[in-house]
Amino acid sequence: MTTYTATVTVRLKRGVLDPEAETTKRALERLGFELDALRFTERYEVDLDAADADEAEARADEMAERLLANPTIHDYEVAVAEA
Amino acid sequence: MIAVVQFGGSNCDRDAVRALSDLGFEAERVWHEDPLPEETTGIVLPGGFSYGDYLRGGAMAARSPIMKSVREAAEDGVPVLGVCNGAQIGCESGLTPGAFTTNASARFQCEHVYLRVENADTRWTAAYEEGEVIELPIAHGEGRFELDAERYEELEADDRILFRYCDEDGNVTDEANPNGSLGNVAGVLGDSESVAVLMPHPERASLPQLGNTDGRGVLAGFEG
């Protein structure tokens, strides 16, 4: 068994309004920054033991599918590296 | 007996029991770690902040063990009503379509809203006329209904939208939409008519002493 860190990145699907990001963007603009757009993502780092990277990725993928992301509004991606 | 499921962080469970009792129903709170009583004839997923709204409103409660029993009961035709946080739990658990997410204002909104009854041919809306305008309170930070365009069209075609936010005269407008919900949707049916969720609080507008009883009709849906 090897210890891996699976990084799960969850973001809103394109086109889904993100009021928190919009508010943050406006706050940055008030501070004088110029920007076109700003997006939030949520990143989860999961440490787990697995036989190989594929198994670690499959397990993290299922975690995203079943809890970390809501497929109605989110896309997600999983990246795995040895811890 | 109507089981009002109490999660850690639920805070409208007592209100629901009181309003249902006033309507003549036998209703009891059931702690989410306890089994659903065998004599359960209806289920309320009440409002509140289950699990502190961690991750997303309703996300944790939707995956708690009692929800398996709730899903099975729903499949057996037991009526299930999700209100506010309970509506988020309903959507997160797949009992009802769509998602209730962060208000367009990015603020918690606590106010009275008008709702137009879209489909009066369900147990939850039979007390109203189609097109009737009712007034209910809302209190949520994550109430913006979202669904992809294709499934939203199906939802409309199947007449599964129960209520839309509207103005006092029943006009469904952007100005009358408190949270940016797609299509001003405030409440929807699940796959079967026996399951419904809505963000506004019928249980807070059911006791005559409170001056507004517009919500009684929704709770009366447990009569079938």
Boltz contact constraints between the chains, C-beta under 6 A:
constraints:
  - contact:
      token1: [A, 19]
      token2: [B, 102]
      max_distance: 6.0
  - contact:
      token1: [A, 19]
      token2: [B, 104]
      max_distance: 6.0
  - contact:
      token1: [A, 19]
      token2: [B, 106]
      max_distance: 6.0
  - contact:
      token1: [A, 20]
      token2: [B, 106]
      max_distance: 6.0
  - contact:
      token1: [A, 23]
      token2: [B, 106]
      max_distance: 6.0
  - contact:
      token1: [A, 70]
      token2: [B, 99]
      max_distance: 6.0
  - contact:
      token1: [A, 72]
      token2: [B, 99]
      max_distance: 6.0
  - contact:
      token1: [A, 73]
      token2: [B, 99]
      max_distance: 6.0
  - contact:
      token1: [A, 73]
      token2: [B, 101]
      max_distance: 6.0
  - contact:
      token1: [A, 73]
      token2: [B, 146]
      max_distance: 6.0
